[in-house]
Amino acid sequence: MTRDDLFKINAGIVASLAAGVADSCPEAFVAIISNPVNSTVPIAAEVLKRKGCYNPAKLFGVTSLDVVRANTFVAEACNQKPEKMNVPVIGGHSGNTILPLLSQTSPKNALPMDQVKALTNRIQNAGTEVVEAKAGTGSATLSMAAAAHRFAESCLRALNGEFGVVECAYVENSEAISQGLAFFALPVRLNKTGVSGFAPLTPLSDYEAQLFNSMKGALAGNIRKGQEFGRSFTL
């Protein structure tokens, strides 16, 4: 099933759910994991705007699965434990819009360029790898559930007043690194009010900057498609 197929199925569902959130619990954190996240989050944003209760600090696209995969693959390559690895993953949540920052891993790892390219490609296409392994009969389920649990738990910790909660998420922002893209995945700081800021990132490597420039147009198109649907959806 392609991302376009998923859009046809999930766009109306997400729009309806966003309208329901606006009517029933307009102050809630809204975490969207339904693909294509690059478009479904802008859909929800437009519906919430039309309902008069949009708060960009409380709307998230869940991209934790990309981080879980990046942490796992890089840790394996470096002979380290995945739970001790942190790889920021920015951009979007599909194919080449997923941009793992292997130059900014913690702990720091000096990976050769051929390995950086191979790991980047594997992280970007991990979902396809699972579908092919299941011979088209399914997609990632357990890892998706684990990623959803991770993000939900982080939101609950933030709502409970814990300080220093950081998760990568696809959110509306005007950070310079987003280069004008209305929605962009970044490491976000969470507190009781939602997004309170963004964790600092160092400049992208030349390779990462090249990948970013090559995917900007696709991500912008995904965002625009979602916005147009959300604006025209019958409430």
Buried (B, 14 or more C-beta within 10 A) or exposed (E): EEBEEBBEEBBBEBBBBBBEBBEEEBEEBBBBBBBBBBBBBBBBBBBBBBBEBBBBBBBBBBBBBBBBBBBBBBBEBBEBEBEEBBBBBBBBBBBBBBBBBBBBBEEEBEBEEEBBBBBBEBBBBBBEEBBEEEEEEEBBEEBBEEBBEBBBEBBEBBBEEEEEBBBBBBBBBEBEBBEEBBBBBBBBBBBEEBBEBBEEBEEBBEBBEEBBEEBBEBBBEBBEBBBBBBEEBEE
